[in-house]
Amino acid sequence: MARDAKKSSAAKKGPKVVPAPAPSAPPKFKAVVTHSDELPLDKELLLSMHDTMVKARVLEERLIAMYKTGHGYFWIGGPGEEAFNVPLGLLIKKGAGPAFDYLHFHYRQSATLLAMGEDPIGALRQMKNTASDPYSGGRNFAGHFSKKDWNIVPVSSPIEVQYGMAPGTALVQKRFGGDGISIVTGGDAGTAEGDFASCLVWSSRKDQELPVLIIVTNNRWGISTPFDQVQGVERISDRGVAFGMRTKTIDGNDPISAYLELKEAFEYVRTERKPYLVEARVSRLYGHSSASGANFATSEDDCIPLFEARLEKAGLLSKAQAKAIREKYTEELAEMARQVKEEPFPEPSTIWDHVFHGEQGKDPLGE
């Protein structure tokens, strides 16, 4: 009887419900390459890369501060990716037209633009949405760069559409001749989109290959979704193998390795006129964007102090010098932000400027 009572009680309670485990952060990737203490680049280049990396970091931190104090509506950027994005910018052949590189960037590319020689005040103006914003006239989100003189195709908010565009400019360059190439960048989560697959397909057709440098900066997150819940492969670069293209996964937190690996990839695409897929493993230091708080992530590796330690060990940069560089850019960017704060917003009459069809007072979709 006692046993029957226990069984009846258990039946009434129903089956035991085990809650699903909360998603955990994916494990850090193993190091791709083991680097020695030797610095196989000139001193001037090493110090220039460090200087631009610090400048880019201070710029992003200033943009975050502007957002948090009400001088911007939204922030998204690339702090933590400087060790990869600065070498990328240094290797680009900038100019206008198919003889130069076409750039299909996403919104984490501020360090690349600074390495190309861009003035950081433009990024501040876009954050503030002033009329002086050189990229969109105060009409777009932060990090949405565009520059016709440098073949920078306007950055788009929809995820990964740039991968579908890159084969188009590369096809023009294939027919034009020369050594201009198309470069496209995006994040790891966006490679789940169809545009990425389209880029692989159209870049690699037999005897019709295109000069595209396809780059994925893999920070192991898609907003709040871990890498291993999206990808079925350990390396995104492996996805290019099925298309017969050269691929490589590199350490994007090491600017020396990134420069050397990118230099090799650039030379291959320029000379062979074929695609190359590079996956760079990087850190995400301030979250996905202001949508996730834009707070510093202490669990991530920071490429700048890691690089500074190597430069110090080699006798090229002291702690005092590194601190002085950061302080210099902190002061310069603060002064730029004060200037931008006083600049006017766009006039309502300019709403139709740079629009394909439309004029003041008329609906562009109407008659």
VEXDO-794270 format. One record per residue: residue number from 1; residue in three letters; x, y, z of N, C-alpha, C in turn. Coordinates in steps of 0.001 Angstrom, whole numbers, plus 500000, padded with zeros to 6 digits. Layout:
REM residues N
    nr   rest    neast   nnorth      nup   caeast   canorth     caup    ceast   cnorth      cup
   NUM    Ala        X        Y        Z        X         Y        Z        X        Y        Z
...
END
This chain:
REM residues 367
    nr   rest    neast   nnorth      nup   caeast   canorth     caup    ceast   cnorth      cup
     1    Met   500834   498790   500000   500000    500000   500000   500865   501255   500000
     2    Ala   501924   501235   500838   502807    502411   500918   503470   502658   499567
     3    Arg   503876   501573   498893   504511    501720   497585   503534   502313   496577
     4    Asp   502274   501816   496611   501269    502329   495677   501016   503799   495904
     5    Ala   501025   504222   497161   500797    505641   497485   501912   506490   496926
     6    Lys   503146   505975   497043   504297    506727   496511   504187   506858   495000
     7    Lys   503782   505737   494337   503645    505780   492886   502582   506778   492468
     8    Ser   501444   506797   493203   500347    507708   492886   500775   509149   493047
     9    Ser   501532   509397   494131   502022    510767   494379   502953   511218   493269
    10    Ala   503853   510335   492819   504806    510667   491753   504073   510923   490448
    11    Ala   502991   510140   490215   502243    510319   488971   501572   511678   488931
    12    Lys   501058   512118   490090   500398    513421   490146   501378   514560   489877
    13    Lys   502585   514428   490378   503595    515488   490193   504036   515610   488748
    14    Gly   503943   514515   487985   504355    514557   486578   505854   514372   486440
    15    Pro   506316   514328   485211   507755    514096   484976   508581   515272   485455
    16    Lys   509755   514991   485912   510662    516041   486390   511167   516863   485206
    17    Val   511032   518187   485317   511461    519080   484244   512878   519567   484539
    18    Val   513772   519316   483612   515163    519760   483772   515363   521014   482928
    19    Pro   515651   522163   483548   515813    523389   482759   516984   523296   481797
    20    Ala   516808   523902   480623   517890    523901   479635   519052   524726   480146
    21    Pro   520272   524263   479949   521424    525032   480427   521541   526358   479686
    22    Ala   521930   527385   480426   522120    528702   479801   523315   528633   478860
    23    Pro   523235   529337   477722   524380    529311   476800   525611   529896   477448
    24    Ser   526720   529245   477279   527967    529737   477859   528858   530273   476764
    25    Ala   529821   531078   477168   530754    531635   476183   531562   530502   475568
    26    Pro   531785   530559   474276   532569    529505   473639   534009   529543   474128
    27    Pro   534684   528409   474136   536082    528429   474571   536930   529250   473618
    28    Lys   537984   529862   474153   538883    530633   473294   539563   529702   472294
    29    Phe   539739   530200   471083   540417    529409   470073   541862   529181   470483
    30    Lys   542393   528064   470081   543810    527823   470299   544612   528747   469394
    31    Ala   545796   529090   469830   546643    529972   469017   546861   529363   467644
    32    Val   546755   530215   466628   546915    529739   465260   548383   529556   464927
    33    Val   549203   530484   465389   550633    530454   465092   551374   530762   466383
    34    Thr   552487   530119   466600   553331    530460   467745   554372   531468   467280
    35    His   554375   532638   467881   555263    533709   467439   556491   533797   468336
    36    Ser   557628   534071   467747   558865    534250   468515   558965   535695   468964
    37    Asp   559989   536000   469724   560199    537374   470186   560823   538244   469103
    38    Glu   561225   537647   468002   561816    538442   466930   560744   539292   466258
    39    Leu   561143   540488   465843   560214    541401   465190   560668   541590   463744
    40    Pro   560084   540829   462818   560592    540798   461443   560097   541949   460555
    41    Leu   559836   543110   461137   559452    544301   460385   560311   545466   460842
    42    Asp   560422   546531   459968   561263    547657   460398   560692   548359   461606
    43    Lys   561580   548995   462315   561208    549735   463526   560146   550794   463199
    44    Glu   560375   551529   462103   559454    552616   461756   558042   552076   461497
    45    Leu   557954   550948   460810   556649    550367   460531   555988   549886   461822
    46    Leu   556759   549244   462674   556212    548746   463936   555656   549883   464788
    47    Leu   556434   550963   464899   556001    552092   465716   554829   552828   465077
    48    Ser   554814   552877   463750   553691    553502   463050   552407   552704   463272
    49    Met   552506   551379   463204   551332    550542   463445   550829   550737   464873
    50    His   551746   550758   465826   551334    550955   467221   550652   552307   467401
    51    Asp   551233   553346   466827   550678    554688   466956   549240   554737   466414
    52    Thr   549016   554137   465251   547686    554167   464640   546710   553290   465417
    53    Met   547190   552175   465959   546332    551327   466782   545815   552086   468000
    54    Val   546707   552825   468655   546304    553598   469831   545331   554708   469432
    55    Lys   545635   555382   468346   544758    556458   467846   543356   555916   467566
    56    Ala   543290   554740   466934   542000    554133   466614   541241   553739   467876
    57    Arg   541946   553209   468870   541292    552829   470123   540721   554060   470839
    58    Val   541510   555115   470893   541053    556340   471565   539847   556922   470823
    59    Leu   539858   556853   469497   538713    557317   468716   537464   556536   469094
    60    Glu   537550   555218   469131   536373    554408   469460   535888   554694   470882
    61    Glu   536813   554863   471806   536416    555169   473179   535737   556536   473264
    62    Arg   536184   557484   472448   535544    558797   472398   534135   558679   471819
    63    Leu   533965   557861   470781   532643    557651   470190   531685   557022   471203
    64    Ile   532191   556071   471982   531367    555449   473026   530969   556481   474066
    65    Ala   531921   557337   474458   531627    558391   475436   530582   559361   474894
    66    Met   530664   559684   473603   529675    560572   472988   528290   559945   473048
    67    Tyr   528219   558665   472737   526928    557972   472794   526372   557987   474217
    68    Lys   527219   557672   475191   526746    557551   476573   526370   558893   477192
    69    Thr   526860   559990   476626   526521    561318   477155   525489   562040   476291
    70    Gly   524849   561308   475389   523756    561880   474622   524160   562633   473380
    71    His   525420   562496   472936   525867    563188   471725   525928   562239   470525
    72    Gly   525100   561223   470561   524994    560269   469474   523862   559318   469798
    73    Tyr   523303   558679   468778   522137    557817   468981   522499   556338   469074
    74    Phe   523612   555961   468473   523951    554540   468405   525444   554427   468110
    75    Trp   526079   553441   468748   527492    553204   468470   527700   551750   468076
    76    Ile   528534   551552   467077   529026    550218   466737   530409   550409   466120
    77    Gly   531379   549635   466549   532740    549836   466048   533625   548642   466302
    78    Gly   534933   548858   466169   535864    547732   466208   536974   547796   467226
    79    Pro   536768   548325   468444   537855    548259   469420   538186   546808   469768
    80    Gly   539459   546465   469658   539889    545082   469829   540367   544474   468523
    81    Glu   540025   545123   467395   540420    544611   466081   541556   545419   465458
    82    Glu   542152   546336   466221   543151    547242   465649   544375   546517   465103
    83    Ala   544773   545420   465752   545981    544709   465310   545815   544108   463924
    84    Phe   544588   543883   463512   544321    543394   462160   543953   544531   461208
    85    Asn   543096   545423   461664   542564    546461   460779   543589   547512   460379
    86    Val   544574   547784   461231   545617    548747   460853   546515   548183   459747
    87    Pro   547066   546973   459880   547835    546413   458760   547028   546336   457462
    88    Leu   545750   546017   457576   544902    545967   456389   544912   547316   455674
    89    Gly   544718   548401   456431   544702    549731   455832   546026   550128   455205
    90    Leu   547126   549686   455809   548447    550035   455284   548740   549367   453944
    91    Leu   548093   548246   453669   548382    547476   452454   547433   547795   451295
    92    Ile   546402   548570   451553   545414    548889   450517   545983   549875   449505
    93    Lys   545661   549640   448252   546032    550562   447171   544852   551520   446978
    94    Lys   544951   552710   447578   543787    553598   447608   543767   554543   446413
    95    Gly   542568   554808   445960   542348    555688   444827   540961   555455   444284
    96    Ala   540635   556111   443167   539303    555988   442581   539366   555238   441256
    97    Gly   538413   554331   441046   538337    553603   439792   538912   552201   439881
    98    Pro   538726   551398   438850   539103    549975   438887   540598   549688   438953
    99    Ala   541443   550689   438716   542884    550469   438845   543301   550386   440310
   100    Phe   542413   550804   441204   542690    550804   442639   541776   549799   443332
   101    Asp   542008   549580   444613   541224    548587   445352   539825   549108   445671
   102    Tyr   538823   548276   445417   537457    548580   445855   537264   548001   447247
   103    Leu   536637   548784   448121   536558    548429   449534   535101   548273   449964
   104    His   534733   547050   450272   533379    546730   450734   533483   546414   452230
   105    Phe   533457   547461   453031   533687    547313   454471   532381   547094   455243
   106    His   532554   546692   456519   531439    546774   457452   531781   547832   458500
   107    Tyr   530974   547921   459532   531023    549079   460440   532044   548956   461575
   108    Arg   533026   548059   461443   534080    547956   462463   535440   548312   461864
   109    Gln   535448   549247   460935   536642    549476   460128   537329   550817   460374
   110    Ser   537068   551471   461495   537645    552806   461716   539169   552769   461727
   111    Ala   539764   551724   462286   541228    551643   462335   541818   551518   460937
   112    Thr   541100   550850   460034   541568    550725   458649   541586   552088   457972
   113    Leu   540537   552873   458177   540491    554200   457571   541598   555099   458108
   114    Leu   541851   555035   459405   542931    555853   459974   544275   555435   459393
   115    Ala   544489   554141   459207   545742    553658   458611   545879   554117   457166
   116    Met   544751   554345   456505   544775    554845   455134   544998   556355   455072
   117    Gly   544935   557012   456239   545189    558448   456284   543967   559308   456523
   118    Glu   542858   558718   456915   541626    559480   457129   541699   560295   458422
   119    Asp   541034   561444   458431   540959    562317   459597   539898   561771   460550
   120    Pro   540222   561537   461822   539242    560944   462745   538042   561825   463044
   121    Ile   538132   563127   462756   537001    563999   463079   535756   563620   462283
   122    Gly   535938   562994   461119   534791    562569   460323   533926   561569   461073
   123    Ala   534558   560638   461793   533809    559643   462564   533033   560319   463696
   124    Leu   533626   561341   464322   532939    562075   465383   531729   562818   464823
   125    Arg   531892   563390   463646   530785    564128   463026   529632   563198   462661
   126    Gln   529954   561986   462209   528877    561060   461894   528174   560601   463166
   127    Met   528930   560395   464242   528305    560031   465512   527344   561127   465983
   128    Lys   527754   562378   465822   526931    563511   466256   525835   563839   465242
   129    Asn   525931   563265   464044   524981    563519   462956   524945   564985   462551
   130    Thr   526127   565581   462430   526208    566970   462003   526163   567058   460473
   131    Ala   525847   568270   459987   525813    568491   458539   527190   568302   457918
   132    Ser   528236   568433   458742   529612    568313   458254   530097   566871   458154
   133    Asp   529256   565903   458525   529608    564486   458412   530001   564185   456970
   134    Pro   531273   563791   456716   531726    563602   455330   531203   562341   454662
   135    Tyr   530617   561442   455426   530201    560158   454878   528712   560105   454526
   136    Ser   527889   560839   455276   526448    560762   455013   525722   562074   455274
   137    Gly   526460   563152   455525   525808    564437   455759   524930   564442   456991
   138    Gly   525271   563614   457974   524486    563568   459207   523255   562705   459114
   139    Arg   523224   561770   458175   522011    560976   457939   522173   559490   458248
   140    Asn   523290   559064   458846   523490    557628   459029   524097   557326   460390
   141    Phe   524135   556038   460730   524731    555586   461978   526241   555790   461978
   142    Ala   526822   555723   463159   528279    555750   463293   528888   554538   462589
   143    Gly   530101   554737   462064   530818    553636   461431   530359   553305   460030
   144    His   529423   554070   459486   528919    553810   458129   529687   554700   457145
   145    Phe   530907   554282   456866   531822    555093   456062   531516   554975   454572
   146    Ser   531926   555974   453834   531891    555926   452373   532810   557025   451865
   147    Lys   533520   556748   450795   534422    557752   450236   534716   557388   448786
   148    Lys   534135   558151   447881   534271    557852   446459   535726   557961   446002
   149    Asp   536471   558918   446536   537861    559117   446119   538753   557929   446454
   150    Trp   538317   557086   447404   539101    555912   447793   538374   554605   447486
   151    Asn   537357   554631   446654   536592    553423   446311   535960   552753   447528
   152    Ile   535626   553536   448565   534972    552946   449732   533475   552937   449465
   153    Val   532940   551763   449174   531514    551600   448906   530754   551877   450205
   154    Pro   529646   552626   450170   528929    552957   451410   528635   551736   452275
   155    Val   529010   551824   453544   528736    550747   454495   527229   550674   454722
   156    Ser   526711   549462   454749   525272    549246   454905   524975   548615   456253
   157    Ser   523826   548964   456846   523431    548382   458126   523014   546915   458022
   158    Pro   522287   546500   456973   521937    545083   456881   523188   544193   456868
   159    Ile   523105   543094   457584   524268    542251   457804   524731   541553   456533
   160    Glu   526015   541724   456226   526763    540945   455228   526361   541164   453776
   161    Val   525535   542158   453467   525183    542366   452056   526411   542728   451224
   162    Gln   527455   543238   451888   528659    543632   451146   529330   542439   450466
   163    Tyr   529136   541224   451018   529744    540047   450395   529135   539767   449020
   164    Gly   527868   540115   448844   527241    539927   447547   527643   540976   446525
   165    Met   528153   542118   447002   528546    543215   446113   529977   543046   445583
   166    Ala   530840   542490   446384   532267    542445   446047   532568   541766   444710
   167    Pro   531927   540647   444361   532228    540054   443060   531901   540982   441885
   168    Gly   530959   541907   442071   530617    542829   440993   531759   543756   440641
   169    Thr   532369   544388   441637   533497    545273   441347   534712   544462   440906
   170    Ala   534861   543247   441446   535993    542398   441046   535876   541983   439580
   171    Leu   534644   541766   439119   534443    541413   437715   534883   542561   436806
   172    Val   534548   543793   437214   534997    544974   436456   536522   545013   436415
   173    Gln   537159   544752   437549   538621    544805   437628   539266   543682   436820
   174    Lys   538622   542530   436774   539149    541413   435980   539188   541806   434501
   175    Arg   538144   542484   434063   538068    542898   432664   538967   544100   432382
   176    Phe   539118   544949   433380   539911    546175   433215   541400   545870   433105
   177    Gly   541868   544881   433847   543298    544586   433904   543951   545322   435059
   178    Gly   545266   545301   435115   545966    545941   436229   546002   545052   437445
   179    Asp   546272   545665   438613   546378    544863   439830   545421   545320   440924
   180    Gly   544411   546114   440564   543394    546491   441543   542569   545276   441937
   181    Ile   542202   545189   443223   541412    544062   443709   540228   544583   444518
   182    Ser   539270   543719   444775   538137    544045   445631   538352   543381   446987
   183    Ile   538148   544143   448040   538349    543653   449406   537024   543757   450135
   184    Val   536594   542672   450758   535339    542691   451504   535586   542168   452908
   185    Thr   535012   542848   453889   535173    542452   455292   533807   542266   455942
   186    Gly   533751   541369   456930   532519    541151   457679   532816   540302   458902
   187    Gly   531804   540087   459720   531981    539317   460944   531641   537850   460784
   188    Asp   531969   537071   461811   531774    535618   461737   530292   535238   461701
   189    Ala   529454   535900   462488   528042    535513   462530   527365   535747   461193
   190    Gly   527753   536806   460515   527135    537121   459232   527453   536133   458132
   191    Thr   528460   535283   458346   528772    534295   457302   527687   533230   457199
   192    Ala   526723   533259   458128   525568    532366   458027   524547   532895   457025
   193    Glu   524749   534137   456571   523849    534737   455580   524185   534213   454175
   194    Gly   523187   534253   453294   523379    533766   451941   524337   534599   451116
   195    Asp   524500   535884   451462   525402    536741   450692   526840   536228   450743
   196    Phe   527229   535676   451897   528586    535138   452024   528780   533955   451083
   197    Ala   527807   533051   451061   527893    531895   450160   527914   532344   448698
   198    Ser   527130   533375   448385   527119    533887   447011   528491   534423   446621
   199    Cys   529144   535077   447563   530481    535611   447296   531453   534477   446981
   200    Leu   531386   533400   447743   532273    532256   447496   531999   531639   446125
   201    Val   530728   531523   445791   530357    530911   444509   530843   531759   443339
   202    Trp   530478   533033   443336   530758    533882   442180   532226   534274   442057
   203    Ser   532988   534139   443135   534413    534480   443077   535273   533334   442571
   204    Ser   534718   532121   442572   535576    530950   442373   535190   530071   441189
   205    Arg   534324   530528   440292   533926    529691   439155   535139   529347   438285
   206    Lys   535225   528125   437883   536399    527637   437144   536647   528469   435889
   207    Asp   537876   528926   435761   538339    529755   434640   537678   531137   434608
   208    Gln   536895   531450   435632   536275    532778   435741   536503   533358   437135
   209    Glu   537581   532919   437789   537863    533378   439153   538027   534904   439177
   210    Leu   537720   535487   440322   537754    536945   440464   538760   537369   441526
   211    Pro   539366   538554   441353   540360    539049   442321   539701   539669   443560
   212    Val   539237   538791   444449   538566    539238   445670   539332   538730   446886
   213    Leu   539668   539642   447794   540214    539265   449095   539033   539250   450064
   214    Ile   538623   538055   450454   537439    537860   451306   537923   537726   452752
   215    Ile   537475   538637   453605   537964    538674   454984   536811   538487   455966
   216    Val   537025   537610   456944   536078    537429   458046   536824   537702   459347
   217    Thr   536383   538711   460090   536967    538957   461412   536104   538203   462424
   218    Asn   536667   537176   462992   535928    536258   463864   536188   536597   465327
   219    Asn   535194   537239   465968   535331    537551   467395   534542   536581   468275
   220    Arg   534000   535522   467644   533338    534408   468337   531933   534732   468842
   221    Trp   531405   535889   468435   530057    536248   468873   529252   536853   467727
   222    Gly   527942   536606   467732   527012    537313   466873   525997   537979   467775
   223    Ile   526223   539221   468121   525490    539955   469162   525646   539174   470465
   224    Ser   524679   538312   470841   524821    537539   472083   524842   536039   471829
   225    Thr   524959   535643   470568   524972    534213   470227   526403   533725   470053
   226    Pro   526829   532718   470816   528198    532213   470682   528457   531585   469319
   227    Phe   529698   531627   468918   530145    531099   467627   529694   529664   467394
   228    Asp   529851   528816   468422   529593    527392   468221   528105   527062   468112
   229    Gln   527229   528035   468297   525797    527814   468078   525372   528231   466670
   230    Val   526317   528763   465899   526013    529234   464550   526774   528428   463500
   231    Gln   528037   528097   463794   528909    527463   462810   529095   525982   463111
   232    Gly   529156   525199   462051   529427    523770   462199   530883   523426   461943
   233    Val   531709   524452   461740   533129    524238   461475   533956   524935   462548
   234    Glu   535144   524437   462774   536055    525082   463725   536650   526340   463116
   235    Arg   536936   526303   461819   537523    527451   461123   536611   527860   459964
   236    Ile   536215   529103   459936   535389    529598   458828   536170   529510   457521
   237    Ser   537480   529628   457602   538297    529544   456388   538105   528209   455674
   238    Asp   537735   527149   456415   537528    525839   455789   536387   525860   454773
   239    Arg   535495   526820   454909   534356    526862   453983   534808   527213   452559
   240    Gly   535962   527840   452440   536459    528177   451118   537088   527000   450391
   241    Val   537456   525955   451144   538123    524799   450540   537233   524140   449495
   242    Ala   535931   524063   449770   534993    523421   448841   534913   524160   447507
   243    Phe   535350   525426   447506   535285    526232   446282   536645   526327   445587
   244    Gly   537606   525559   446080   538915    525497   445439   539749   526749   445591
   245    Met   539429   527588   446561   540193    528823   446738   541199   528682   447870
   246    Arg   542228   529513   447825   543197    529541   448923   542535   530135   450157
   247    Thr   542858   529585   451315   542257    530047   452570   543307   530018   453674
   248    Lys   543060   530814   454714   543958    530786   455866   543259   531387   457079
   249    Thr   543518   530822   458251   543073    531396   459513   544297   531976   460208
   250    Ile   544214   533243   460612   545382    533917   461185   545053   534528   462544
   251    Asp   546093   534898   463239   545961    535541   464551   545773   537036   464342
   252    Gly   544531   537501   464436   544243    538914   464233   544574   539796   465417
   253    Asn   545040   539213   466513   545459    540004   467665   546951   540318   467645
   254    Asp   547649   539849   466634   549085    540094   466497   549320   540924   465232
   255    Pro   549643   542207   465359   549778    543053   464170   550924   542632   463247
   256    Ile   551972   542037   463803   553095    541602   462964   552670   540425   462096
   257    Ser   552062   539424   462727   551568    538276   461974   550513   538720   460956
   258    Ala   549601   539596   461388   548531    540059   460491   549114   540765   459267
   259    Tyr   550116   541612   459483   550722    542334   458361   551358   541363   457367
   260    Leu   552118   540410   457873   552817    539471   456993   551847   538551   456257
   261    Glu   550823   538066   456961   549844    537174   456332   549006   537935   455299
   262    Leu   548615   539159   455639   547835    539953   454691   548664   540334   453470
   263    Lys   549926   540643   453688   550811    540995   452567   550867   539838   451559
   264    Glu   550978   538625   452077   551001    537445   451211   549674   537288   450465
   265    Ala   548563   537495   451179   547244    537361   450555   547033   538426   449479
   266    Phe   547424   539672   449775   547304    540750   448794   548092   540415   447527
   267    Glu   549320   539963   447702   550170    539668   446543   549572   538558   445693
   268    Tyr   549004   537549   446349   548398    536440   445609   547208   536923   444780
   269    Val   546292   537668   445401   545091    538121   444689   545462   539091   443575
   270    Arg   546447   539966   443826   546850    540945   442804   547475   540271   441586
   271    Thr   548293   539270   441806   549027    538650   440695   548265   537505   440041
   272    Glu   547627   536651   440849   546921    535487   440304   545518   535830   439827
   273    Arg   544964   536956   440300   543603    537387   439952   542579   536330   440361
   274    Lys   542802   535757   441522   541911    534737   442080   541570   535092   443526
   275    Pro   540490   534504   444078   540078    534856   445438   540951   534211   446514
   276    Tyr   540931   534839   447687   541651    534326   448851   540775   534634   450061
   277    Leu   540479   533612   450859   539644    533779   452054   540525   533802   453300
   278    Val   540481   534910   454038   541245    535063   455271   540277   535188   456444
   279    Glu   540462   534341   457442   539725    534446   458701   540694   534967   459759
   280    Ala   540384   536097   460355   541235    536674   461403   540524   536551   462742
   281    Arg   541150   535902   463678   540556    535740   465005   540927   536941   465871
   282    Val   539907   537665   466288   540093    538941   466969   539288   538967   468267
   283    Ser   539453   540046   469028   538714    540235   470279   537589   541242   470085
   284    Arg   536589   541163   470955   535488    542123   470948   535471   542781   472326
   285    Leu   536108   543940   472430   536382    544522   473743   535226   545305   474354
   286    Tyr   534327   545815   473540   533229    546619   474080   531862   546072   473657
   287    Gly   531767   544778   473513   530497    544185   473143   530151   544418   471691
   288    His   528971   543998   471332   528528    544096   469941   528362   545543   469511
   289    Ser   527759   546384   470366   527442    547770   470026   526840   548412   471266
   290    Ser   526310   549630   471110   525629    550266   472239   524381   549467   472619
   291    Ala   523862   548645   471694   522702    547816   471999   523006   546807   473104
   292    Ser   524276   546427   473267   524640    545486   474332   525390   546179   475468
   293    Gly   525351   547519   475488   525928    548262   476607   527235   548951   476343
   294    Ala   528017   548464   475391   529320    549051   475056   530214   549182   476287
   295    Asn   530232   548139   477103   531083    548117   478294   532306   547233   478049
   296    Phe   533419   547579   478679   534680    546876   478455   534595   545427   478934
   297    Ala   535066   544505   478111   535042    543077   478441   536419   542652   478942
   298    Thr   536537   542421   480226   537832    542077   480816   538279   540666   480459
   299    Ser   537358   539846   479947   537703    538452   479617   538401   538319   478267
   300    Glu   538449   539398   477489   539028    539344   476144   540497   539775   476154
   301    Asp   541275   539210   475236   542656    539652   475052   542654   541029   474397
   302    Asp   543528   541914   474870   543626    543265   474316   544917   543365   473512
   303    Cys   544779   543560   472202   545935    543519   471311   546936   544643   471566
   304    Ile   546499   545780   472093   547419    546911   472250   548440   546674   473361
   305    Pro   548035   546359   474605   549060    546063   475612   549928   544856   475267
   306    Leu   549351   543875   474557   550152    542717   474141   551256   543160   473180
   307    Phe   550927   544033   472240   551913    544545   471282   552920   545445   471984
   308    Glu   552449   546266   472897   553358    547165   473633   554379   546377   474433
   309    Ala   553970   545252   474991   554911    544421   475750   556015   543885   474847
   310    Arg   555662   543501   473624   556672    543006   472678   557612   544124   472240
   311    Leu   557055   545309   471990   557889    546444   471591   558824   546866   472729
   312    Glu   558319   546803   473947   559154    547156   475103   560295   546148   475270
   313    Lys   559973   544876   475118   560996    543839   475260   562092   543987   474212
   314    Ala   561701   544481   473030   562665    544680   471946   563398   546017   472066
   315    Gly   563067   546801   473078   563728    548089   473281   563261   549189   472349
   316    Leu   562051   549037   471776   561549    550014   470809   560558   551006   471408
   317    Leu   559982   550672   472551   558949    551534   473138   558914   551315   474641
   318    Ser   558975   552407   475386   558892    552295   476843   557451   552500   477309
   319    Lys   557184   552132   478558   555847    552350   479111   555506   553837   479119
   320    Ala   556490   554657   479420   556253    556109   479452   555902   556640   478059
   321    Gln   556575   556143   477050   556282    556572   475677   554892   556123   475245
   322    Ala   554530   554898   475582   553203    554394   475240   552120   555220   475922
   323    Lys   552346   555564   477179   551380    556380   477915   551252   557763   477291
   324    Ala   552376   558331   476861   552361    559673   476258   551585   559677   474942
   325    Ile   551709   558612   474168   550978    558520   472897   549475   558494   473154
   326    Arg   549067   557696   474122   547632    557627   474444   547127   558976   474953
   327    Glu   547880   559616   475798   547458    560909   476343   547346   561962   475237
   328    Lys   548281   561908   474274   548247    562862   473160   546956   562708   472367
   329    Tyr   546609   561465   472022   545399    561255   471230   544126   561489   472042
   330    Thr   544177   561210   473327   543016    561493   474184   542703   562982   474176
   331    Glu   543751   563793   474281   543569    565248   474269   543094   565731   472896
   332    Glu   543706   565212   471830   543331    565638   470475   541880   565277   470156
   333    Leu   541462   564058   470500   540100    563638   470201   539082   564374   471062
   334    Ala   539460   564705   472291   538559    565488   473150   538338   566872   472554
   335    Glu   539396   567471   472033   539278    568790   471403   538418   568707   470148
   336    Met   538591   567669   469347   537751    567488   468158   536283   567334   468557
   337    Ala   536030   566579   469624   534650    566372   470073   534019   567687   470520
   338    Arg   534792   568536   471165   534271    569855   471572   533921   570691   470338
   339    Gln   534749   570592   469304   534485    571332   468068   533202   570817   467400
   340    Val   533083   569499   467306   531931    568895   466648   530638   569210   467400
   341    Lys   530734   569314   468702   529560    569588   469529   528876   570892   469130
   342    Glu   529645   571842   468614   529109    573159   468242   528696   573237   466779
   343    Glu   528921   572191   466007   528603    572241   464584   527122   571963   464345
   344    Pro   526529   572572   463318   525076    572466   463105   524651   571117   462548
   345    Phe   523390   570786   462783   522776    569604   462197   522332   569930   460771
   346    Pro   522066   568923   459949   521622    569198   458575   520269   569906   458540
   347    Glu   520101   570790   457574   518824    571485   457373   517794   570526   456776
   348    Pro   516524   570678   457147   515485    569805   456564   515462   569829   455036
   349    Ser   515844   570970   454457   515806    571093   452997   516804   570171   452295
   350    Thr   517760   569628   453053   518780    568766   452433   518374   567294   452418
   351    Ile   517151   566991   452823   516753    565588   452960   516832   564815   451646
   352    Trp   516660   565524   450504   516704    564835   449218   518102   564835   448600
   353    Asp   519079   565456   449249   520436    565436   448703   520963   564002   448686
   354    His   521640   563657   447607   522269    562340   447464   521261   561192   447395
   355    Val   520002   561514   447111   518985    560485   446929   518816   560268   445425
   356    Phe   518665   559015   445019   518615    558698   443591   517485   559459   442885
   357    His   516301   559532   443523   515179    560231   442899   514411   560966   443986
   358    Gly   514098   562214   443764   513310    562967   444733   513777   564404   444798
   359    Glu   512902   565290   445264   513253    566690   445437   512426   567247   446574
   360    Gln   512826   568398   447056   512171    568983   448208   510670   569138   447961
   361    Gly   509887   568692   448953   508438    568861   448884   507726   567783   448106
   362    Lys   508455   566820   447559   507810    565763   446786   508183   564377   447328
   363    Asp   507224   563493   447261   507445    562114   447677   508227   561398   446579
   364    Pro   509434   560859   446868   510234    560210   445816   509546   558983   445217
   365    Leu   508548   558433   445915   507847    557274   445391   506545   557656   444701
   366    Gly   506210   558967   444784   504973    559437   444161   505194   559901   442739
   367    Glu   504172   560487   442160   504266    560948   440774   504834   562372   440707
END
